[in-house]
């Protein structure tokens, strides 16, 4: 892979992209930083804290491919969907790679393949099956719930099925209480019956600096397998019912989840501060 001229030199190009939406100021905003080379992790963390969106994506050329990393304002994460979609959107929109070409990102979660179909971006991500689990003590009152239909977990991430989308939308979590619990995130979800979407959800992860994430690709790596087992289907239209909201197409294929979404660039520019390379 020849390095695109816009990624040479010492300057970093910088973008703000709304992901999982086709309208500005909805979906989930992600910052995307295109770098000439690997950067000092402390510099990336400081910039992510400065941008203060849920995730900042950092991309640089690496041995014939692309290396992608994601930082919240507080920490680096191993997998994140919406900034991956936003980064691929930038590469195609800025003509750094041809619009018909897939892109493969090397990441802490392995190689992630992203393709484009018309104006939809599709992410090929690992499926994260969940297992039935007891509800952590204190979680229901922290969410304002008295009961749930089911509770499952994958690692430190919990999925709670509640009775209706209305209950999802009415949640007013106590984030300080959630921070005291032994978990990384909690994903309440409910089946939807009005024909617009198959299921709805929200995503709370205050320990990672995301009290509520607007639209979360990672969450649907759990929700896809969960609803596949519950509804005996492989394809879903999902809605994340945050204040900004967003829509995803979710397809479960074996041990992979294909997430489809759109994206809108809000601004593009160049960092005024010096780039700090790794090492």
C-alpha positions, 0 to 999 in steps of 0.5 A: 500500500502506497502512503497517501500524500495527505498522510506524509509529513508531520501534520495530522488531519482531524475530523468529526464524524456523526456515525450510524446516521444520515443526518448531522447532529444525530447518531454518535460523534467520533473524532478521527485523527489521521497520523503519519506514523504511530503516536505516543499513547500518552499524547493520544490519550491527552488528545482524546481527553481534549476532544471529549467525545466518547471515542477518538480513533487514531489511524496510521499506515503500517507495513502495507496496511492500516493500524487503528486504535481507539481512546475514550477520554479516560482509557484505550479500548480494544473494540469500538464500532462507531469510530471504526465506521467513521474512520472508514467513511473518512478514508473513502470520502477523502479519496485516500482509498477508492470508494469501491475498495474494502479496508482492513484495520489492524486492531487490538481485536484482530483484523477488522474488515470494512466494506461499502455498499452505496452509502452504507458502511458495513463492519465485520466484527467479532460476535460476543455471545453472552451467557445467562448470569445473576444480576449484580447486587445493586444494578436494578435500583441503579437503573431504576428497575424492579425486575427484568426478563433476563440477564446475561453477560460477556466478560464484564459487560451485562445485557438486561432484557426488559419488558418494553421499549418505553421502559428503555426510554424512561430509564434514568440511571444513577451513574455514581451507583453504577460506578461502584458495581463490578462491571464495565458496561450495562446494556438494557434492551427490549424487543420492539413490535411497532414495525420500525425496528426489531429491538431497541437498547441503550448503553451505559459505561461510566467507568470508561468515561461514557455515562451513556454512549449515543450509538454503540457498535460494540454493544451490538456485537453482544445484542446480535447473538442475544436476539438471534437466540431469542428470536431465531433470526439472523438479521435485525434493524436495531435502534439505540434510544439515546437522546441523539439516537441511531439506527443499525443493521445487524446480521449474525454470521457464525462467529461474526456480526456485520453492522451496517450504518451511515455517516456524516462528516461534520468538520475536517481540518488539521491539528495545530499542535505538534504530532508526538511520535511513539518511542 
